Amino acid sequence: MTRLGFVSAAAALVFLVTPAFAGSGSFKGASGHVTSGSVTVSEAGGKLTVKLGSNFSLDNAPDAYVALGNGARPIKGGLIGVLKNFKGGQSYSIKSTSALKGATHAIIWCKKYSVPLGVAKLK
């Protein structure tokens, strides 16, 4: 195999094993709420998984959801699930779509009042 062939094969292998979508960030409170902690979003097997770190914390709020969006609002289809706990690590999965792969932020969203409770820019 030539050097160019080896480089092309290595690049193809990296492409095959690298997730199509991944990012992480840290929550900042919004709408007067105290929200903190880390979040990681990854893709595997046709699903996006949002993991809130063990350091995750939300002061309290009604009707809190985990969501993906662009900025402080969820995108269409971006509400993933009801927040399980106000503190600690937790994981949420949703079928991967092209719209969700374009998300730039993880959001803790109050569905009842349509306001963000916490926002994390994904890098």
Secondary structure, DSSP 8 states (H G I E B T S, - for coil): --HHHHHHHHHHHHHHHS-SSEEEEE-EE-TT--EE-EEEEEEETTEEEEEE-TT-EE---SSEEEEEESSSSEEEEEEEEE---SBS-EEEEEE--HHHHT--EEEEEETTTTEEEEEEE--
